[in-house]
Amino acid sequence: MCILISCSKIPKGITAIQDFDKQKYLGQWYEIARMDFRFERNLNNVTATYTLNNDGSIKVDNKGFDYKQMKWKEAIGKAKFVGPNNIGMLKVSFFGPFYSGYNVIAIDSDYKYALVIGKKLDYLWILSRETRIPVEIKNKYLKIAEDLGCNTKSLIWTEHTTVNK
């Protein structure tokens, strides 16, 4: 048994969005920006597709094109809610029993743009339903991240080009 704090994997002082609608979040998202980490190094054209599993968990299908190796990479994982399904605090695993935080901390009412933070301030993603994001949304999400203490100057802005799959 674990205490909620030890399982939540959200940075201290940060709150995931309330009234989260899992059904509206499902589908394909384009990665607009991310903090660099080894599993996405050298990737562009990155997408994340979320579908519902029979057990109520969420299948996570991440794809990206490695522009150095000139090939597509894919990682399939599973996300589960840490608490109630209406709070955007999840944990995700791509490697068996090991989970990490996936926290939706900002989202528009139409579920077109999302700001996600991991278990630490150096895990951050800006997502969109399209390959671009309006400047005002970008600036709003950057301000939120900066106010939380994230170093947004280290964000990698994902390129989306036409590449055959």
Residue, then its C-alpha position, 0 to 999 in steps of 0.5 A: m500500500c502506498i500513500l497518495i503523495s508517494c504515488s502521485k509523482i507530481p512536483k510539490g506545489i503543482t496541481a493537476i487540472q480538476d474536472f478532467d474529461k478522459q473521453k475528450y482527452l483521448g485521440q491523437w496529440y502532436e507534440i509542440a515542445r518538450m524538455d529533452f530526455r533520452f527516450e525522445r532524443n533526435l525525434n521530430n514529428v512526435t505524436a501521442t495517441y491515447t485510446l481506452n483499454n478494456d480495463g479502463s486504463i489508457k493505451v499510450d502510443n508515442k511515435g516519432f521520426d529519428y532524423k539521425q537514424m532516418k527511421w520511425k520509433e514507437a513506444i507503447g505504454k499504459a496510463k492510469f489515474v492516480g486518484p479520481n478519473n476527473i483529476g488530470m493526474l496520471k501515472v504512465s509506464f512504458f517499462g513494466p511495473f515502473y511508472s512516472g508522473y503524467n500531469v495535465i496542468a493546463i488545458d483549454s475547454d475544447y481539449k485542443y491544447a494541453l500543458v503536461i508536466g512529469k514527476k519533476l520540473d524537467y519533464l514538460w510537454i506542450l501538446s496540440r491537436e494540430t501541428r501548430i499552436p496559436v501564439e497566445i496559447k504558446n505564450k500562456y503555457l510558457k508563462i504557466a511553466e515559468d511561474l512554476g519554476c520550469n526552465t522553458k529556455s531549454l524546451i525543444w520545439t518539435e518539427h512536424t514535416t512530411v515523412n512517409k511512415 
